Amino acid sequence: GVAGPATWAALGLRGHHPLLRRGHSHGGGIGVIARGIAAANRIARFPYVYGGGHRSFHDSGYDCSGSVSYVLHGAGLLSRPLSSSGLMHWGAPGRGRWVTVYAHSSHTFLLIRGRRYDTTGRSETGSRWQPDMRSTAGYIARHPRGL
């Protein structure tokens, strides 16, 4: 949050202290994860549209990589939409602690806090959030540094 004069006084510290504000962290933090989940929820029930979300983050439907790009952008981790192939090279290699992108040349999905966000199976659940994990064989795991 914010540490201002009232906070410093409550801590018993006198004198002038700089006003501290929460930064826009791109490397970690619960705020990044919360923003990503909020972004995912905004489009979780949008229809699947091949190529959706690639010209702009705001679209009427999203494909797999458009969905993952939208979520990463909402979290403050991505500045432009990427294809599945592009997501194979995004971020740091391997699984992340909180966020992992699984990508291969023709599909990508995302794990946030252990929950799968994936366009496949949407017809079964009505949402991109999926209750079960899927095989990651053939996928490259990538993650944002610090997450």
C-alpha positions in Angstrom: 0.0 0.0 0.0 1.1 3.5 0.8 3.3 4.6 3.6 2.6 8.3 4.3 2.8 10.7 7.2 0.0 8.9 9.2 1.7 5.5 8.8 5.1 6.9 9.9 3.4 8.5 12.9 1.6 5.3 13.8 5.0 3.6 13.8 6.4 6.2 16.2 8.8 7.7 13.6 9.1 11.4 13.6 10.4 13.7 10.9 10.1 13.8 7.2 10.0 10.5 5.3 9.4 10.0 1.6 6.0 8.9 0.5 6.2 5.3 -0.7 3.9 4.1 -3.4 3.4 0.6 -4.7 5.3 0.2 -7.9 4.2 -1.6 -11.0 6.1 -4.8 -10.5 6.7 -6.9 -13.5 8.9 -9.5 -11.7 6.6 -10.8 -9.0 4.1 -10.2 -6.3 0.6 -11.2 -5.4 -0.7 -8.1 -7.3 0.6 -9.4 -10.6 -1.1 -12.8 -10.0 -4.4 -11.1 -8.9 -4.4 -8.9 -12.0 -3.8 -12.0 -14.2 -6.7 -13.9 -12.6 -8.9 -10.8 -13.0 -8.0 -10.6 -16.7 -8.6 -14.3 -17.2 -12.0 -14.0 -15.6 -13.0 -11.1 -18.0 -12.7 -13.3 -21.1 -13.2 -16.8 -19.6 -16.5 -17.3 -21.3 -15.8 -15.5 -24.6 -16.1 -17.7 -27.7 -13.1 -19.4 -29.3 -12.2 -17.6 -32.5 -9.1 -18.6 -34.5 -6.7 -15.7 -34.5 -8.8 -13.9 -31.9 -6.9 -11.5 -29.6 -3.9 -11.1 -32.0 -4.6 -7.8 -33.7 -5.7 -6.3 -30.4 -6.0 -7.4 -26.8 -9.7 -6.4 -27.0 -11.6 -8.7 -29.3 -15.0 -10.5 -29.5 -13.3 -13.9 -29.1 -9.9 -15.4 -28.5 -7.9 -18.4 -29.5 -5.5 -20.2 -27.2 -2.5 -17.9 -27.6 -4.8 -14.9 -27.8 -6.3 -15.9 -24.4 -2.9 -16.5 -22.8 -1.6 -13.2 -24.2 -4.6 -11.3 -22.8 -4.0 -12.7 -19.3 -0.3 -12.0 -19.4 -1.0 -8.5 -20.6 -3.6 -8.0 -17.9 -1.0 -9.0 -15.3 1.4 -6.5 -16.7 3.8 -9.1 -18.1 3.3 -8.8 -21.9 3.1 -5.7 -24.1 1.8 -7.3 -27.3 -0.1 -10.5 -28.2 2.1 -13.5 -29.1 1.4 -16.7 -31.1 1.8 -20.1 -29.6 5.3 -20.2 -31.2 6.1 -16.8 -29.7 5.1 -18.0 -26.3 7.5 -20.9 -26.6 10.3 -18.3 -26.3 8.7 -15.9 -23.9 9.8 -15.4 -20.3 12.2 -17.8 -18.5 12.6 -21.5 -19.2 10.8 -24.0 -17.0 7.9 -24.1 -14.7 7.1 -21.1 -12.5 6.1 -21.1 -8.8 2.8 -19.3 -9.5 2.5 -18.9 -13.3 3.5 -21.3 -16.1 2.8 -21.1 -19.8 2.9 -24.4 -21.7 3.3 -23.9 -25.4 4.1 -25.8 -28.6 3.7 -24.7 -32.2 0.0 -25.2 -32.4 -1.4 -24.8 -28.9 -0.7 -23.0 -25.6 -2.3 -22.9 -22.2 -1.6 -21.4 -18.8 -1.4 -22.4 -15.2 -2.1 -19.8 -12.5 -1.7 -21.0 -8.9 -2.2 -24.6 -10.1 -5.4 -23.9 -12.1 -5.4 -24.5 -15.8 -6.6 -21.8 -18.2 -7.1 -23.4 -21.6 -9.4 -23.0 -24.6 -9.8 -26.8 -24.9 -12.6 -28.2 -23.0 -14.4 -24.9 -22.9 -17.5 -26.6 -24.5 -17.6 -28.9 -21.4 -17.2 -26.3 -18.7 -18.3 -23.1 -20.4 -15.1 -21.5 -19.3 -11.5 -21.4 -20.1 -10.8 -22.4 -16.5 -10.5 -26.2 -16.5 -10.9 -28.5 -13.4 -8.2 -31.0 -14.4 -4.6 -30.8 -15.7 -3.8 -32.1 -19.1 -0.6 -33.8 -20.4 2.3 -31.4 -20.9 4.2 -33.9 -23.1 5.5 -32.0 -26.2 5.0 -28.6 -24.6 7.7 -26.1 -23.6 7.2 -24.6 -20.1 8.0 -20.9 -19.6 7.3 -18.6 -16.8 7.7 -14.9 -15.8 10.8 -14.3 -13.8 10.1 -14.3 -10.1 6.7 -16.0 -10.4 
